[in-house]
Amino acid sequence: MARAENKVTAGPTAQMVANLARKLRVRKGWTQEQLGSELGFSGAAVSAMETLAQPASDDMLVQLERVLGDGMDIFEDARVPVRLEKFPEQFKDFATIEQRAVVLQMYEILLVNGLFQTEDYARAVIGGGYPSLPEQRVEQLVQARMERQAIFERQPAASIELILEEAVLRRPIGSAEIMRDQLRHLATCARRRNVTLDVLPLDCGIDGEHAGDQGGMTLVETPEHDHLGYLELQGESLLITDPAKVSTYARRYAKIRAQALGPRESLGLIEELAGEHR
């Protein structure tokens, strides 16, 4: 059963979806188990959605539209706002920009970027943070992070670049098995035609120059060909729109990329660390 706090914190779109789905189910004379069978979900999952213990996933909304939507696109139109409501407050505005991006360029120094995380890695990161979160909120954030990865399959395809500090690859998160699976997933992502994945080696600064020493960043080109920057640190975020500032970040990113290993060398290192060559 949903706890009171879930009902209070659930976003308005999730509440609308839950209420509408319940009313349409009752109108059809179906139990939660019967609706679950039609959707391809368990009765418990339907109960969790209706009671707001777990807002509808993107997949469930697709199936709700098929089974209950009656061609009105109500559940289809709810997919984006429901997804946004699951994100942390500081990320919600950028989430929409990210999903529409023509080009994404990311540099990460501490963790694998969320777009490239496996479910277990994401759960270890989110569940192990401070302050600690209730298990249901952890699962909600993990689900939201996985749903972001729809951008990889989007058409037209976005051009996605990721530069990872080598330390990210060597920093175990969750367990050795989780980290190994994460590295293998990175290798799979690196083989996508619309993805470029480079690794900035640990000894980058040995000659006295390290362009990435000021932290991570994300650069975006929108469908309107506006260029934006995005920074996130300690639960705070900053969207940068000033062209001069974005230009500085873009030139810094280019320098970081020039100091990184190339895609083929980077893939080889990732596979080596994943144990593929043992």
C-alpha positions as CSV (number, residue, x, y, z in Angstrom):
1,M,0.0,0.0,0.0
2,A,1.2,3.5,-0.8
3,R,2.5,5.5,2.1
4,A,1.0,8.9,2.8
5,E,4.2,10.7,1.8
6,N,4.0,9.1,-1.7
7,K,0.5,10.5,-2.2
8,V,1.6,13.9,-1.1
9,T,4.8,14.1,-3.2
10,A,3.5,12.5,-6.4
11,G,3.3,15.0,-9.2
12,P,0.0,16.3,-10.6
13,T,0.4,14.3,-13.8
14,A,1.1,11.1,-12.0
15,Q,-2.0,11.7,-9.8
16,M,-4.1,12.4,-12.9
17,V,-2.9,9.2,-14.6
18,A,-3.6,7.1,-11.4
19,N,-7.1,8.6,-11.0
20,L,-8.0,8.2,-14.7
21,A,-6.7,4.7,-15.0
22,R,-8.6,3.6,-11.9
23,K,-11.9,5.1,-13.2
24,L,-11.5,3.6,-16.6
25,R,-10.6,0.2,-15.1
26,V,-13.7,0.3,-12.9
27,R,-15.9,1.3,-15.8
28,K,-14.8,-1.8,-17.6
29,G,-15.5,-3.9,-14.6
30,W,-11.9,-5.1,-14.3
31,T,-9.9,-5.9,-11.2
32,Q,-6.3,-4.7,-10.9
33,E,-5.2,-8.2,-11.8
34,Q,-7.3,-8.2,-14.9
35,L,-6.0,-4.8,-16.0
36,G,-2.5,-5.9,-15.3
37,S,-3.0,-9.0,-17.5
38,E,-4.2,-6.7,-20.3
39,L,-1.2,-4.4,-19.9
40,G,1.5,-7.1,-19.4
41,F,2.1,-6.0,-15.8
42,S,1.2,-7.6,-12.4
43,G,-1.8,-6.7,-10.4
44,A,0.6,-5.4,-7.8
45,A,2.2,-3.0,-10.3
46,V,-1.3,-1.7,-11.2
47,S,-2.1,-1.2,-7.5
48,A,1.2,0.6,-7.0
49,M,0.4,2.9,-9.9
50,E,-3.2,3.6,-8.8
51,T,-2.2,4.3,-5.1
52,L,0.9,6.3,-6.2
53,A,3.3,4.0,-4.4
54,Q,5.1,3.9,-7.8
55,P,4.0,6.3,-10.6
56,A,3.4,4.7,-14.0
57,S,6.6,3.9,-15.9
58,D,7.0,4.9,-19.5
59,D,6.3,1.4,-20.6
60,M,3.1,1.2,-18.5
61,L,1.9,4.5,-20.0
62,V,2.3,3.1,-23.5
63,Q,0.3,0.1,-22.6
64,L,-2.4,2.2,-20.7
65,E,-2.9,4.1,-23.9
66,R,-3.3,0.9,-25.9
67,V,-5.7,-0.7,-23.5
68,L,-7.6,2.3,-22.0
69,G,-6.8,5.3,-24.1
70,D,-9.6,4.8,-26.7
71,G,-7.6,6.8,-29.2
72,M,-7.5,10.0,-27.2
73,D,-3.8,10.0,-26.5
74,I,-4.3,10.9,-22.9
75,F,-1.8,8.5,-21.5
76,E,0.6,9.1,-24.5
77,D,0.5,12.9,-23.8
78,A,1.3,12.2,-20.1
79,R,4.6,10.3,-20.8
80,V,6.9,13.4,-20.9
81,P,5.4,15.2,-17.8
82,V,5.3,12.0,-15.8
83,R,8.9,11.4,-16.6
84,L,9.9,14.9,-15.6
85,E,8.1,14.7,-12.3
86,K,10.3,11.8,-11.2
87,F,13.5,13.8,-11.6
88,P,15.2,15.7,-8.8
89,E,14.1,19.4,-8.7
90,Q,17.4,20.7,-10.0
91,F,17.4,18.5,-13.0
92,K,13.8,18.9,-14.3
93,D,14.4,21.9,-16.5
94,F,17.4,20.4,-18.1
95,A,15.8,17.0,-18.7
96,T,13.6,18.4,-21.4
97,I,16.5,20.1,-23.1
98,E,18.5,16.9,-22.9
99,Q,15.9,14.8,-24.6
100,R,15.5,17.3,-27.5
101,A,19.2,17.8,-28.0
102,V,20.8,17.6,-31.4
103,V,24.3,17.3,-29.9
104,L,25.3,16.4,-26.4
105,Q,28.9,16.7,-25.2
106,M,29.7,15.6,-21.7
107,Y,32.8,15.4,-19.5
108,E,32.6,13.5,-16.2
109,I,35.3,13.3,-13.5
110,L,33.6,11.3,-10.7
111,L,30.9,8.9,-12.0
112,V,29.7,7.5,-15.2
113,N,27.2,9.9,-16.8
114,G,23.6,9.0,-16.1
115,L,22.8,8.4,-19.7
116,F,25.4,5.6,-19.8
117,Q,24.7,4.0,-16.4
118,T,23.4,0.4,-16.0
119,E,20.4,0.0,-13.7
120,D,22.5,-1.6,-11.0
121,Y,25.2,1.0,-11.1
122,A,22.5,3.8,-11.0
123,R,20.9,2.1,-8.0
124,A,24.2,1.9,-6.2
125,V,25.0,5.5,-6.8
126,I,21.5,6.8,-5.9
127,G,21.0,4.5,-3.0
128,G,24.4,5.2,-1.6
129,G,24.3,9.0,-1.6
130,Y,23.7,11.4,1.2
131,P,21.2,12.2,2.6
132,S,19.8,8.7,2.3
133,L,16.5,8.3,0.4
134,P,13.6,6.0,1.0
135,E,13.8,2.8,-1.1
136,Q,10.8,3.7,-3.1
137,R,12.3,7.1,-4.0
138,V,15.5,5.4,-5.0
139,E,13.6,3.1,-7.3
140,Q,11.7,6.0,-8.8
141,L,14.9,7.9,-9.5
142,V,16.6,4.8,-11.0
143,Q,13.5,4.3,-13.3
144,A,13.7,7.9,-14.4
145,R,17.4,7.6,-15.1
146,M,16.8,4.5,-17.3
147,E,14.0,6.2,-19.2
148,R,16.4,9.1,-20.1
149,Q,18.3,6.5,-22.2
150,A,15.5,6.5,-24.8
151,I,17.6,9.3,-26.4
152,F,19.9,6.6,-27.8
153,E,17.1,5.2,-29.9
154,R,15.5,8.5,-30.9
155,Q,15.0,9.4,-34.5
156,P,16.6,11.6,-35.8
157,A,19.5,10.3,-33.8
158,A,21.4,12.7,-31.5
159,S,25.1,13.0,-31.7
160,I,26.4,12.0,-28.2
161,E,29.9,12.5,-27.0
162,L,31.2,11.4,-23.6
163,I,34.7,12.0,-22.1
164,L,35.3,10.1,-18.9
165,E,38.3,10.5,-16.5
166,E,40.1,7.2,-16.3
167,A,39.5,7.4,-12.5
168,V,35.8,6.9,-13.2
169,L,36.5,3.6,-14.8
170,R,38.7,2.4,-11.9
171,R,36.4,3.6,-9.1
172,P,34.4,0.6,-8.0
173,I,30.7,1.4,-7.4
174,G,28.3,-1.1,-5.8
175,S,30.4,-4.3,-6.2
176,A,33.0,-5.8,-8.5
177,E,30.3,-7.5,-10.5
178,I,28.2,-4.2,-10.9
179,M,31.3,-2.4,-12.0
180,R,32.3,-5.1,-14.5
181,D,28.8,-5.0,-16.0
182,Q,29.0,-1.2,-16.2
183,L,32.2,-1.3,-18.0
184,R,30.9,-3.8,-20.5
185,H,27.8,-1.6,-21.0
186,L,30.1,1.4,-21.7
187,A,31.9,-0.7,-24.3
188,T,28.6,-1.5,-26.0
189,C,27.6,2.1,-25.9
190,A,30.9,3.1,-27.5
191,R,30.1,1.0,-30.5
192,R,27.0,2.9,-31.3
193,R,27.3,4.9,-34.5
194,N,26.0,8.1,-32.9
195,V,28.2,7.8,-29.8
196,T,31.8,8.9,-29.3
197,L,33.4,7.8,-26.0
198,D,36.9,9.0,-25.0
199,V,38.9,8.4,-21.8
200,L,41.1,11.1,-20.3
201,P,44.1,9.2,-18.9
202,L,45.2,9.4,-15.3
203,D,48.6,10.8,-16.3
204,C,47.0,13.6,-18.4
205,G,48.6,16.3,-16.2
206,I,52.0,14.9,-16.1
207,D,53.4,17.5,-18.5
208,G,51.8,20.3,-16.5
209,E,48.6,20.8,-18.5
210,H,45.1,19.4,-17.6
211,A,42.3,21.2,-19.3
212,G,39.6,19.4,-17.3
213,D,40.8,20.4,-13.8
214,Q,37.8,22.6,-13.2
215,G,35.3,19.8,-13.2
216,G,32.6,18.2,-15.3
217,M,30.3,19.9,-17.8
218,T,27.6,19.2,-20.4
219,L,27.3,21.1,-23.7
220,V,24.1,21.0,-25.7
221,E,23.0,22.1,-29.2
222,T,19.2,22.4,-29.4
223,P,17.1,21.7,-32.5
224,E,17.0,25.5,-32.9
225,H,20.8,25.4,-33.0
226,D,21.2,27.3,-29.7
227,H,24.2,26.3,-27.7
228,L,23.9,25.9,-24.0
229,G,26.0,24.7,-21.1
230,Y,24.9,22.8,-18.0
231,L,26.8,22.3,-14.7
232,E,25.7,20.2,-11.7
233,L,27.4,20.0,-8.3
234,Q,26.4,19.2,-4.8
235,G,22.7,18.9,-5.7
236,E,22.7,22.3,-7.4
237,S,22.5,23.0,-11.1
238,L,23.3,25.9,-13.5
239,L,22.1,26.3,-17.0
240,I,24.4,28.6,-19.0
241,T,22.9,30.5,-21.9
242,D,25.3,33.4,-22.3
243,P,27.0,32.8,-25.7
244,A,30.4,34.1,-24.6
245,K,30.4,31.8,-21.5
246,V,29.2,28.8,-23.6
247,S,31.9,29.5,-26.1
248,T,34.6,29.3,-23.3
249,Y,33.2,26.0,-22.1
250,A,33.1,24.7,-25.7
251,R,36.8,25.6,-26.2
252,R,37.7,24.0,-22.9
253,Y,35.8,20.8,-23.9
254,A,37.7,20.7,-27.2
255,K,41.0,21.0,-25.3
256,I,39.9,18.1,-22.9
257,R,39.0,16.0,-25.9
258,A,42.4,16.7,-27.5
259,Q,44.1,15.5,-24.4
260,A,42.0,12.3,-24.2
261,L,42.7,8.9,-25.7
262,G,41.0,8.3,-29.1
263,P,37.9,6.3,-29.4
264,R,39.7,3.0,-30.3
265,E,42.2,3.3,-27.5
266,S,39.5,4.3,-25.1
267,L,37.4,1.2,-26.0
268,G,40.5,-1.0,-25.6
269,L,41.1,0.4,-22.1
270,I,37.4,-0.1,-21.1
271,E,37.4,-3.7,-22.3
272,E,40.7,-4.4,-20.6
273,L,39.4,-3.0,-17.3
274,A,36.2,-5.1,-17.8
275,G,38.3,-8.2,-18.0
276,E,37.5,-8.9,-21.6
277,H,41.1,-9.7,-22.5
278,R,41.9,-11.9,-19.5
